[in-house]
């Protein structure tokens, strides 16, 4: 890789770091191509991506960023997983790491926060964007449902009373 290619690679990594909701760093030593392909597919399903990065280039890309201290975690073979949202990459990475001996989470960052392994695991347990939207919709619809039930209740009672009066009048 010549100097111009390295400059391009650093720019790409900077764009990843700036545009990602969260970034998970993981050691992948010993993973087979099939395992990495499987992990890529699982990440892609959730809108996330993984990429193997050169540590030196990643450290350069981190310079001047709020999460620059994460540069110390770039030792050995490191891959970064990221997504636009904050939850997808940590969720899939932690899930995959539980079943794999070769894939080990070493940390991550989101905004100004730098996480160790436990922090990434905690982040993975948060509800996803879709789950949060669903919860919010349920919370918004609950009062509407109870209001409509309350408004319809007197009408049902009135209709029942009218039907009873009609039956008595007919008898």
LUMVODREN-895175 format. One record per residue: x, y, z of N, C-alpha, C in turn; residue in three letters. Coordinates in steps of 0.001 Angstrom, whole numbers, plus 500000, padded with zeros to 6 digits. Each point is the difference from the previous one (the first is absolute). Layout:
<atoms>
<nc1->X, nc2->Y, nc3->Z, cac1->X, cac2->Y, cac3->Z, cc1->X, cc2->Y, cc3->Z, residuo->ALA>
...
</atoms>
This chain:
<atoms>
<nc1->500849, nc2->498829, nc3->500000, cac1->499151, cac2->501171, cac3->500000, cc1->500899, cc2->501240, cc3->500000, residuo->UNK>
<nc1->499863, nc2->500844, nc3->498962, cac1->500838, cac2->501197, cac3->499954, cc1->499338, cc2->501143, cc3->500783, residuo->UNK>
<nc1->500696, nc2->501114, nc3->500086, cac1->499564, cac2->501115, cac3->500839, cc1->498613, cc2->500535, cc3->499615, residuo->UNK>
<nc1->499738, nc2->500132, nc3->498715, cac1->498701, cac2->500535, cac3->499561, cc1->498858, cc2->499039, cc3->500369, residuo->UNK>
<nc1->500246, nc2->498707, nc3->499902, cac1->498992, cac2->499019, cac3->500391, cc1->499743, cc2->500064, cc3->501508, residuo->UNK>
<nc1->501065, nc2->500218, nc3->500763, cac1->499853, cac2->500114, cac3->501456, cc1->499194, cc2->501240, cc3->500363, residuo->UNK>
<nc1->500246, nc2->501103, nc3->499311, cac1->499246, cac2->501230, cac3->500251, cc1->498516, cc2->499799, cc3->499714, residuo->UNK>
<nc1->499711, nc2->499292, nc3->498916, cac1->498609, cac2->499696, cac3->499646, cc1->499375, cc2->499110, cc3->501077, residuo->UNK>
<nc1->500752, nc2->498989, nc3->500443, cac1->499499, cac2->499087, cac3->501032, cc1->499725, cc2->500745, cc3->501309, residuo->UNK>
<nc1->500877, nc2->500932, nc3->500374, cac1->499796, cac2->500786, cac3->501228, cc1->498737, cc2->500839, cc3->499877, residuo->UNK>
<nc1->499796, nc2->500625, nc3->498841, cac1->498780, cac2->500801, cac3->499768, cc1->498744, cc2->499126, cc3->500133, residuo->UNK>
<nc1->500050, nc2->498797, nc3->499425, cac1->498854, cac2->499089, cac3->500089, cc1->499712, cc2->499629, cc3->501446, residuo->UNK>
<nc1->501038, nc2->499701, nc3->500764, cac1->499832, cac2->499632, cac3->501408, cc1->499468, cc2->501193, cc3->500793, residuo->UNK>
<nc1->500505, nc2->501204, nc3->499718, cac1->499483, cac2->501207, cac3->500666, cc1->498508, cc2->500167, cc3->499720, residuo->UNK>
<nc1->499585, nc2->499781, nc3->498748, cac1->498589, cac2->500111, cac3->499639, cc1->499163, cc2->498971, cc3->500748, residuo->UNK>
<nc1->500535, nc2->498807, nc3->500157, cac1->499299, cac2->498957, cac3->500757, cc1->499827, cc2->500456, cc3->501443, residuo->UNK>
<nc1->501086, nc2->500447, nc3->500621, cac1->499951, cac2->500422, cac3->501398, cc1->499046, cc2->501174, cc3->500200, residuo->UNK>
<nc1->499997, nc2->500946, nc3->499060, cac1->499145, cac2->501184, cac3->500130, cc1->498525, cc2->499689, cc3->499742, residuo->UNK>
<nc1->499719, nc2->499072, nc3->499098, cac1->498623, cac2->499721, cac3->499618, cc1->499323, cc2->498893, cc3->500786, residuo->UNK>
<nc1->500770, nc2->499257, nc3->500782, cac1->499433, cac2->498855, cac3->500716, cc1->499303, cc2->500426, cc3->501283, residuo->UNK>
<nc1->498894, nc2->499337, nc3->500299, cac1->499340, cac2->500216, cac3->501276, cc1->500844, cc2->499437, cc3->501124, residuo->UNK>
<nc1->500602, nc2->498855, nc3->499753, cac1->500943, cac2->499391, cac3->500937, cc1->500966, cc2->499122, cc3->499205, residuo->UNK>
<nc1->501184, nc2->499798, nc3->500576, cac1->501019, cac2->499156, cac3->499376, cc1->500425, cc2->498966, cc3->501021, residuo->UNK>
<nc1->500040, nc2->498740, nc3->499583, cac1->500453, cac2->498913, cac3->500859, cc1->501323, cc2->499497, cc3->499448, residuo->UNK>
<nc1->500989, nc2->499878, nc3->500895, cac1->501303, cac2->499469, cac3->499591, cc1->500117, cc2->498580, cc3->500523, residuo->UNK>
<nc1->500475, nc2->499100, nc3->499146, cac1->500093, cac2->498602, cac3->500399, cc1->501256, cc2->499355, cc3->499434, residuo->UNK>
<nc1->500574, nc2->499114, nc3->500807, cac1->501121, cac2->499177, cac3->499537, cc1->499392, cc2->498816, cc3->499261, residuo->UNK>
<nc1->500529, nc2->499696, nc3->498842, cac1->499418, cac2->498939, cac3->499186, cc1->501004, cc2->498905, cc3->499668, residuo->UNK>
<nc1->501099, nc2->499944, nc3->500698, cac1->501061, cac2->499042, cac3->499726, cc1->499473, cc2->498566, cc3->500065, residuo->UNK>
<nc1->500219, nc2->499266, nc3->498956, cac1->499584, cac2->498609, cac3->499963, cc1->498667, cc2->499771, cc3->499313, residuo->UNK>
<nc1->499340, nc2->501055, nc3->499564, cac1->498725, cac2->499824, cac3->499293, cc1->500248, cc2->499517, cc3->498584, residuo->UNK>
<nc1->499171, nc2->499090, nc3->499553, cac1->500106, cac2->499532, cac3->498623, cc1->499250, cc2->500977, cc3->499093, residuo->UNK>
<nc1->500230, nc2->499868, nc3->498723, cac1->499305, cac2->500846, cac3->499026, cc1->498495, cc2->499751, cc3->500086, residuo->UNK>
<nc1->499600, nc2->498755, nc3->500185, cac1->498581, cac2->499664, cac3->500095, cc1->499369, cc2->500660, cc3->501229, residuo->UNK>
<nc1->500704, nc2->500012, nc3->501117, cac1->499481, cac2->500634, cac3->501215, cc1->499860, cc2->501507, cc3->499821, residuo->UNK>
<nc1->500993, nc2->500619, nc3->499375, cac1->499941, cac2->501444, cac3->499759, cc1->498860, cc2->500328, cc3->499033, residuo->UNK>
<nc1->499797, nc2->499160, nc3->498999, cac1->498908, cac2->500197, cac3->499051, cc1->498652, cc2->499875, cc3->500707, residuo->UNK>
<nc1->499886, nc2->499040, nc3->500910, cac1->498772, cac2->499824, cac3->500772, cc1->499730, cc2->501227, cc3->500872, residuo->UNK>
<nc1->501037, nc2->500504, nc3->500658, cac1->499856, cac2->501190, cac3->500836, cc1->499602, cc2->501209, cc3->499156, residuo->UNK>
<nc1->500617, nc2->500151, nc3->498843, cac1->499648, cac2->501107, cac3->499097, cc1->498532, cc2->499940, cc3->499611, residuo->UNK>
<nc1->499520, nc2->498795, nc3->499705, cac1->498599, cac2->499825, cac3->499607, cc1->499062, cc2->500372, cc3->501147, residuo->UNK>
<nc1->500325, nc2->499586, nc3->501221, cac1->499164, cac2->500329, cac3->501161, cc1->499978, cc2->501503, cc3->500242, residuo->UNK>
<nc1->501144, nc2->500644, nc3->499851, cac1->500068, cac2->501450, cac3->500169, cc1->499197, cc2->500708, cc3->498914, residuo->UNK>
<nc1->500141, nc2->499526, nc3->498781, cac1->499299, cac2->500620, cac3->498868, cc1->498488, cc2->499936, cc3->500191, residuo->UNK>
<nc1->499500, nc2->498887, nc3->500579, cac1->498562, cac2->499864, cac3->500265, cc1->499487, cc2->501117, cc3->500902, residuo->UNK>
<nc1->500850, nc2->500481, nc3->500889, cac1->499609, cac2->501045, cac3->500959, cc1->500467, cc2->501387, cc3->499566, residuo->UNK>
<nc1->500524, nc2->500122, nc3->498794, cac1->500426, cac2->501301, cac3->499504, cc1->501383, cc2->500412, cc3->500485, residuo->UNK>
<nc1->500796, nc2->499039, nc3->500429, cac1->501344, cac2->500283, cac3->500498, cc1->501044, cc2->499411, cc3->499048, residuo->UNK>
<nc1->501262, nc2->500368, nc3->500214, cac1->501093, cac2->499574, cac3->499148, cc1->501209, cc2->499680, cc3->500862, residuo->UNK>
<nc1->500884, nc2->499153, nc3->499489, cac1->501265, cac2->499725, cac3->500686, cc1->501129, cc2->500149, cc3->498999, residuo->UNK>
<nc1->501124, nc2->500450, nc3->500510, cac1->501163, cac2->500190, cac3->499131, cc1->501264, cc2->499775, cc3->500813, residuo->UNK>
<nc1->500943, nc2->499309, nc3->499398, cac1->501312, cac2->499829, cac3->500611, cc1->500796, cc2->501264, cc3->499688, residuo->UNK>
<nc1->500643, nc2->500566, nc3->501014, cac1->500744, cac2->501239, cac3->499793, cc1->501454, cc2->499825, cc3->500423, residuo->UNK>
<nc1->500849, nc2->500771, nc3->499366, cac1->501396, cac2->500051, cac3->500430, cc1->500054, cc2->500892, cc3->501234, residuo->UNK>
<nc1->500620, nc2->499485, nc3->501053, cac1->500019, cac2->500728, cac3->501272, cc1->500608, cc2->501390, cc3->499877, residuo->UNK>
<nc1->501111, nc2->500097, nc3->499296, cac1->500666, cac2->501297, cac3->499861, cc1->499105, cc2->501018, cc3->499303, residuo->UNK>
<nc1->499291, nc2->499559, nc3->498967, cac1->499108, cac2->500900, cac3->499273, cc1->498797, cc2->500391, cc3->500861, residuo->UNK>
<nc1->499500, nc2->499060, nc3->500789, cac1->498875, cac2->500300, cac3->500895, cc1->500430, cc2->501018, cc3->501058, residuo->UNK>
<nc1->501209, nc2->499841, nc3->500521, cac1->500499, cac2->500951, cac3->501005, cc1->500129, cc2->501402, cc3->499402, residuo->UNK>
<nc1->500460, nc2->500077, nc3->498771, cac1->500124, cac2->501300, cac3->499323, cc1->498606, cc2->500612, cc3->499808, residuo->UNK>
<nc1->499023, nc2->499163, nc3->499603, cac1->498637, cac2->500482, cac3->499777, cc1->499359, cc2->500488, cc3->501303, residuo->UNK>
<nc1->500438, nc2->499482, nc3->501127, cac1->499431, cac2->500390, cac3->501298, cc1->500568, cc2->501317, cc3->500532, residuo->UNK>
<nc1->501129, nc2->500442, nc3->499446, cac1->500641, cac2->501224, cac3->500513, cc1->499061, cc2->501195, cc3->499888, residuo->UNK>
<nc1->499890, nc2->500730, nc3->501109, cac1->499183, cac2->501197, cac3->500040, cc1->498513, cc2->499747, cc3->500207, residuo->UNK>
<nc1->499620, nc2->498750, nc3->500134, cac1->498592, cac2->499659, cac3->500217, cc1->499732, cc2->499917, cc3->501505, residuo->UNK>
<nc1->498743, nc2->500170, nc3->500425, cac1->499681, cac2->499927, cac3->501432, cc1->500300, cc2->498626, cc3->500604, residuo->UNK>
<nc1->500026, nc2->498971, nc3->499163, cac1->500238, cac2->498641, cac3->500464, cc1->501415, cc2->499523, cc3->499668, residuo->UNK>
<nc1->500928, nc2->500950, nc3->499911, cac1->501390, cac2->499707, cac3->499635, cc1->500658, cc2->498991, cc3->500941, residuo->UNK>
<nc1->499601, nc2->499974, nc3->501271, cac1->500599, cac2->499084, cac3->500968, cc1->499742, cc2->498531, cc3->499654, residuo->UNK>
<nc1->499046, nc2->499735, nc3->499123, cac1->499713, cac2->498622, cac3->499580, cc1->501131, cc2->499436, cc3->499148, residuo->UNK>
<nc1->500928, nc2->500844, nc3->499572, cac1->501109, cac2->499556, cac3->499156, cc1->500844, cc2->498926, cc3->500682, residuo->UNK>
<nc1->500065, nc2->500019, nc3->501320, cac1->500804, cac2->499009, cac3->500719, cc1->499448, cc2->498584, cc3->499847, residuo->UNK>
<nc1->498746, nc2->499863, nc3->499614, cac1->499396, cac2->498677, cac3->499834, cc1->500352, cc2->499362, cc3->498652, residuo->UNK>
<nc1->500585, nc2->500771, nc3->499109, cac1->500358, cac2->499477, cac3->498683, cc1->501364, cc2->499321, cc3->500058, residuo->UNK>
<nc1->500014, nc2->498786, nc3->500514, cac1->501213, cac2->499170, cac3->500021, cc1->499610, cc2->498602, cc3->499539, residuo->UNK>
<nc1->500857, nc2->499376, nc3->499231, cac1->499678, cac2->498685, cac3->499468, cc1->498996, cc2->500117, cc3->498873, residuo->UNK>
<nc1->499515, nc2->498868, nc3->499512, cac1->499004, cac2->500042, cac3->498923, cc1->498665, cc2->500536, cc3->500525, residuo->UNK>
<nc1->499593, nc2->501161, nc3->499502, cac1->498775, cac2->500643, cac3->500482, cc1->499064, cc2->500266, cc3->498827, residuo->UNK>
<nc1->498719, nc2->499716, nc3->500256, cac1->498949, cac2->500328, cac3->499041, cc1->499057, cc2->500978, cc3->500686, residuo->UNK>
<nc1->499412, nc2->500876, nc3->499220, cac1->499019, cac2->500934, cac3->500554, cc1->498637, cc2->499686, cc3->499391, residuo->UNK>
<nc1->498989, nc2->499989, nc3->500857, cac1->498622, cac2->499822, cac3->499555, cc1->499268, cc2->501293, cc3->500327, residuo->UNK>
<nc1->499182, nc2->500474, nc3->499091, cac1->499295, cac2->501257, cac3->500223, cc1->498670, cc2->500006, cc3->499261, residuo->UNK>
<nc1->499156, nc2->500921, nc3->500421, cac1->498718, cac2->500234, cac3->499336, cc1->499620, cc2->501452, cc3->500260, residuo->UNK>
<nc1->499045, nc2->500509, nc3->499247, cac1->499546, cac2->501375, cac3->500206, cc1->499299, cc2->500146, cc3->501338, residuo->UNK>
<nc1->499251, nc2->498960, nc3->500390, cac1->499367, cac2->500068, cac3->501319, cc1->500994, cc2->499511, cc3->501060, residuo->UNK>
<nc1->499660, nc2->500196, nc3->501252, cac1->500946, cac2->499710, cac3->501077, cc1->499956, cc2->498562, cc3->500483, residuo->UNK>
<nc1->498988, nc2->499253, nc3->499652, cac1->499759, cac2->498710, cac3->500622, cc1->500328, cc2->498800, cc3->499116, residuo->UNK>
<nc1->499795, nc2->500095, nc3->498706, cac1->500111, cac2->498842, cac3->499104, cc1->501353, cc2->499300, cc3->500062, residuo->UNK>
<nc1->501074, nc2->500742, nc3->499809, cac1->501327, cac2->499379, cac3->499985, cc1->500347, cc2->499348, cc3->501340, residuo->UNK>
<nc1->499810, nc2->500692, nc3->501148, cac1->500296, cac2->499335, cac3->501274, cc1->499145, cc2->498765, cc3->500245, residuo->UNK>
<nc1->498725, nc2->500064, nc3->499615, cac1->499085, cac2->498876, cac3->500240, cc1->500483, cc2->498755, cc3->499253, residuo->UNK>
<nc1->500291, nc2->500139, nc3->498718, cac1->500422, cac2->498858, cac3->499193, cc1->501392, cc2->499525, cc3->500430, residuo->UNK>
<nc1->500916, nc2->500936, nc3->500255, cac1->501364, cac2->499627, cac3->500383, cc1->500027, cc2->499223, cc3->501314, residuo->UNK>
<nc1->499255, nc2->500471, nc3->500985, cac1->499963, cac2->499310, cac3->501299, cc1->499359, cc2->498624, cc3->499840, residuo->UNK>
<nc1->498919, nc2->499939, nc3->499231, cac1->499326, cac2->498728, cac3->499737, cc1->500967, cc2->499006, cc3->499367, residuo->UNK>
<nc1->500743, nc2->500461, nc3->498996, cac1->500925, cac2->499131, cac3->499289, cc1->501179, cc2->499596, cc3->500885, residuo->UNK>
<nc1->500496, nc2->500925, nc3->500802, cac1->501157, cac2->499723, cac3->500865, cc1->499695, cc2->498922, cc3->501038, residuo->UNK>
<nc1->498743, nc2->499903, nc3->500425, cac1->499617, cac2->498978, cac3->500987, cc1->500223, cc2->498597, cc3->499459, residuo->UNK>
<nc1->499782, nc2->499823, nc3->498698, cac1->500102, cac2->498672, cac3->499388, cc1->501345, cc2->499733, cc3->499338, residuo->UNK>
<nc1->500861, nc2->500997, nc3->499939, cac1->501263, cac2->499850, cac3->499275, cc1->501203, cc2->500173, cc3->500937, residuo->UNK>
<nc1->500946, nc2->499103, nc3->499866, cac1->501238, cac2->500119, cac3->500774, cc1->500985, cc2->500955, cc3->499319, residuo->UNK>
<nc1->499876, nc2->500144, nc3->498695, cac1->500959, cac2->500792, cac3->499234, cc1->499631, cc2->501480, cc3->499924, residuo->UNK>
<nc1->498767, nc2->500347, nc3->500307, cac1->499536, cac2->501386, cac3->499905, cc1->499796, cc2->500536, cc3->501409, residuo->UNK>
<nc1->500809, nc2->500983, nc3->500379, cac1->499959, cac2->500523, cac3->501360, cc1->499888, cc2->501518, cc3->499978, residuo->UNK>
<nc1->498982, nc2->500519, nc3->500662, cac1->499790, cac2->501447, cac3->500050, cc1->501036, cc2->500613, cc3->500933, residuo->UNK>
<nc1->500666, nc2->501063, nc3->499520, cac1->501020, cac2->500651, cac3->500830, cc1->499595, cc2->501408, cc3->500426, residuo->UNK>
<nc1->498910, nc2->500498, nc3->499437, cac1->499541, cac2->501334, cac3->500394, cc1->499185, cc2->500645, cc3->498904, residuo->UNK>
<nc1->499755, nc2->501280, nc3->500201, cac1->499238, cac2->500734, cac3->499010, cc1->499847, cc2->501449, cc3->500413, residuo->UNK>
<nc1->499343, nc2->500766, nc3->499163, cac1->499730, cac2->501398, cac3->500336, cc1->498748, cc2->500470, cc3->499291, residuo->UNK>
<nc1->499400, nc2->501029, nc3->500609, cac1->498783, cac2->500595, cac3->499482, cc1->500026, cc2->501455, cc3->500440, residuo->UNK>
<nc1->499994, nc2->500905, nc3->499051, cac1->500094, cac2->501419, cac3->500345, cc1->501299, cc2->500268, cc3->500732, residuo->UNK>
<nc1->499904, nc2->500578, nc3->501188, cac1->501191, cac2->500293, cac3->500798, cc1->500367, cc2->498857, cc3->500937, residuo->UNK>
<nc1->499146, nc2->498996, nc3->500093, cac1->500184, cac2->498907, cac3->500961, cc1->500827, cc2->498865, cc3->499409, residuo->UNK>
<nc1->500933, nc2->499509, nc3->500806, cac1->500805, cac2->498837, cac3->499629, cc1->499606, cc2->498870, cc3->500940, residuo->UNK>
<nc1->499749, nc2->498822, nc3->499441, cac1->499522, cac2->498865, cac3->500785, cc1->501024, cc2->498872, cc3->500035, residuo->UNK>
<nc1->500020, nc2->499293, nc3->501129, cac1->500741, cac2->498752, cac3->500061, cc1->499030, cc2->498892, cc3->499579, residuo->UNK>
<nc1->500393, nc2->498762, nc3->500162, cac1->499153, cac2->498880, cac3->499594, cc1->498646, cc2->500040, cc3->500713, residuo->UNK>
<nc1->500010, nc2->500255, nc3->501308, cac1->498754, cac2->500046, cac3->500773, cc1->499092, cc2->501123, cc3->499504, residuo->UNK>
<nc1->500582, nc2->501120, nc3->499617, cac1->499206, cac2->501120, cac3->499485, cc1->499325, cc2->499662, cc3->498685, residuo->UNK>
<nc1->500711, nc2->499291, nc3->499125, cac1->499416, cac2->499583, cac3->498721, cc1->498874, cc2->499005, cc3->500257, residuo->UNK>
<nc1->500203, nc2->499092, nc3->500956, cac1->498950, cac2->499033, cac3->500333, cc1->498765, cc2->500715, cc3->500553, residuo->UNK>
<nc1->500202, nc2->501003, nc3->500841, cac1->498882, cac2->500766, cac3->500542, cc1->499265, cc2->500731, cc3->498874, residuo->UNK>
<nc1->500742, nc2->500550, nc3->499062, cac1->499408, cac2->500699, cac3->498854, cc1->499171, cc2->499037, cc3->499152, residuo->UNK>
<nc1->500471, nc2->498766, nc3->499882, cac1->499288, cac2->499010, cac3->499185, cc1->498666, cc2->499592, cc3->500611, residuo->UNK>
<nc1->499824, nc2->500221, nc3->501287, cac1->498755, cac2->499611, cac3->500676, cc1->498913, cc2->501069, cc3->499903, residuo->UNK>
<nc1->500364, nc2->501180, nc3->499506, cac1->498999, cac2->501055, cac3->499811, cc1->499066, cc2->499619, cc3->498858, residuo->UNK>
<nc1->498758, nc2->500481, nc3->500039, cac1->499079, cac2->499693, cac3->498894, cc1->500450, cc2->500681, cc3->498704, residuo->UNK>
<nc1->499725, nc2->499336, nc3->498894, cac1->500373, cac2->500558, cac3->498694, cc1->499080, cc2->501154, cc3->499642, residuo->UNK>
<nc1->500315, nc2->500680, nc3->498933, cac1->499208, cac2->501146, cac3->499539, cc1->498557, cc2->499580, cc3->499719, residuo->UNK>
<nc1->499833, nc2->498860, nc3->499331, cac1->498663, cac2->499515, cac3->499668, cc1->499210, cc2->499672, cc3->501262, residuo->UNK>
<nc1->500681, nc2->499384, nc3->500984, cac1->499332, cac2->499679, cac3->501259, cc1->499578, cc2->501274, cc3->500735, residuo->UNK>
<nc1->500852, nc2->501011, nc3->499975, cac1->499663, cac2->501272, cac3->500643, cc1->498810, cc2->500674, cc3->499318, residuo->UNK>
<nc1->499959, nc2->499960, nc3->498682, cac1->498882, cac2->500576, cac3->499256, cc1->498710, cc2->499261, cc3->500355, residuo->UNK>
<nc1->500082, nc2->498686, nc3->500086, cac1->498832, cac2->499194, cac3->500360, cc1->499509, cc2->500347, cc3->501401, residuo->UNK>
<nc1->500929, nc2->500135, nc3->500941, cac1->499623, cac2->500365, cac3->501373, cc1->499336, cc2->501374, cc3->500037, residuo->UNK>
<nc1->500569, nc2->500944, nc3->499265, cac1->499444, cac2->501350, cac3->499971, cc1->498605, cc2->499994, cc3->499392, residuo->UNK>
<nc1->499812, nc2->499226, nc3->498940, cac1->498684, cac2->499910, cac3->499365, cc1->498975, cc2->499410, cc3->500962, residuo->UNK>
<nc1->500393, nc2->498976, nc3->500736, cac1->499088, cac2->499399, cac3->500976, cc1->499624, cc2->501013, cc3->501076, residuo->UNK>
<nc1->500999, nc2->500755, nc3->500463, cac1->499722, cac2->501004, cac3->501028, cc1->499076, cc2->501102, cc3->499479, residuo->UNK>
<nc1->500186, nc2->500368, nc3->498738, cac1->499153, cac2->501045, cac3->499422, cc1->498579, cc2->499506, cc3->499725, residuo->UNK>
<nc1->499869, nc2->498736, nc3->499627, cac1->498683, cac2->499471, cac3->499659, cc1->499186, cc2->499577, cc3->501223, residuo->UNK>
<nc1->500646, nc2->499708, nc3->501106, cac1->499284, cac2->499550, cac3->501195, cc1->498958, cc2->501016, cc3->500475, residuo->UNK>
<nc1->500328, nc2->501293, nc3->500121, cac1->498981, cac2->500966, cac3->500428, cc1->498854, cc2->500133, cc3->498997, residuo->UNK>
<nc1->500311, nc2->499924, nc3->498712, cac1->498968, cac2->500107, cac3->498969, cc1->499029, cc2->498831, cc3->500128, residuo->UNK>
<nc1->500508, nc2->498819, nc3->500227, cac1->499163, cac2->498813, cac3->500151, cc1->499095, cc2->500133, cc3->501214, residuo->UNK>
<nc1->500574, nc2->500451, nc3->501122, cac1->499179, cac2->500125, cac3->501211, cc1->498962, cc2->501121, cc3->499852, residuo->UNK>
<nc1->500338, nc2->501064, nc3->499303, cac1->499045, cac2->501093, cac3->499773, cc1->498849, cc2->499511, cc3->499123, residuo->UNK>
<nc1->500324, nc2->499272, nc3->498935, cac1->498938, cac2->499516, cac3->499116, cc1->499109, cc2->499002, cc3->500730, residuo->UNK>
<nc1->500570, nc2->499185, nc3->500860, cac1->499193, cac2->499068, cac3->500795, cc1->499081, cc2->500772, cc3->500941, residuo->UNK>
<nc1->500520, nc2->501036, nc3->500627, cac1->499200, cac2->500805, cac3->500930, cc1->498876, cc2->500728, cc3->499265, residuo->UNK>
<nc1->500279, nc2->500493, nc3->498808, cac1->498973, cac2->500708, cac3->499232, cc1->498931, cc2->499043, cc3->499470, residuo->UNK>
<nc1->500392, nc2->498805, nc3->499635, cac1->499047, cac2->499027, cac3->499468, cc1->499190, cc2->499325, cc3->501102, residuo->UNK>
<nc1->500490, nc2->499978, nc3->501189, cac1->499329, cac2->499329, cac3->501106, cc1->498608, cc2->500577, cc3->500280, residuo->UNK>
<nc1->499836, nc2->501314, nc3->500139, cac1->498648, cac2->500538, cac3->500231, cc1->499054, cc2->499715, cc3->498839, residuo->UNK>
<nc1->500495, nc2->500027, nc3->498786, cac1->499154, cac2->499728, cac3->498835, cc1->499479, cc2->498573, cc3->500059, residuo->UNK>
<nc1->500864, nc2->499045, nc3->500406, cac1->499571, cac2->498612, cac3->500127, cc1->498943, cc2->499870, cc3->501101, residuo->UNK>
<nc1->500233, nc2->500691, nc3->501089, cac1->499041, cac2->499951, cac3->501114, cc1->498657, cc2->500587, cc3->499572, residuo->UNK>
<nc1->500035, nc2->501121, nc3->499294, cac1->498779, cac2->500642, cac3->499523, cc1->499263, cc2->499095, cc3->499023, residuo->UNK>
<nc1->500741, nc2->499386, nc3->499090, cac1->499382, cac2->499098, cac3->499023, cc1->499366, cc2->498817, cc3->500717, residuo->UNK>
<nc1->500662, nc2->499481, nc3->501026, cac1->499442, cac2->498883, cac3->500776, cc1->498741, cc2->500419, cc3->500733, residuo->UNK>
<nc1->499991, nc2->501204, nc3->500558, cac1->498824, cac2->500503, cac3->500724, cc1->498831, cc2->500196, cc3->499052, residuo->UNK>
<nc1->500250, nc2->500532, nc3->498810, cac1->498940, cac2->500209, cac3->498995, cc1->499424, cc2->498657, cc3->499572, residuo->UNK>
<nc1->500859, nc2->499014, nc3->499801, cac1->499529, cac2->498675, cac3->499600, cc1->499126, cc2->499396, cc3->501090, residuo->UNK>
<nc1->500363, nc2->500187, nc3->501262, cac1->499209, cac2->499482, cac3->501123, cc1->498638, cc2->500682, cc3->500054, residuo->UNK>
<nc1->499963, nc2->501324, nc3->499809, cac1->498737, cac2->500754, cac3->500017, cc1->499098, cc2->499536, cc3->498852, residuo->UNK>
<nc1->500604, nc2->499777, nc3->498810, cac1->499220, cac2->499531, cac3->498853, cc1->499393, cc2->498640, cc3->500274, residuo->UNK>
<nc1->500769, nc2->499116, nc3->500640, cac1->499500, cac2->498657, cac3->500312, cc1->498827, cc2->500099, cc3->500971, residuo->UNK>
<nc1->500118, nc2->500853, nc3->501029, cac1->498923, cac2->500169, cac3->500990, cc1->498758, cc2->500594, cc3->499355, residuo->UNK>
<nc1->500208, nc2->500967, nc3->499082, cac1->498877, cac2->500633, cac3->499333, cc1->499277, cc2->499021, cc3->499075, residuo->UNK>
<nc1->500755, nc2->499115, nc3->499386, cac1->499439, cac2->499025, cac3->499087, cc1->499262, cc2->498910, cc3->500767, residuo->UNK>
<nc1->500370, nc2->499763, nc3->501249, cac1->499404, cac2->498906, cac3->500777, cc1->498719, cc2->500363, cc3->500630, residuo->UNK>
</atoms>
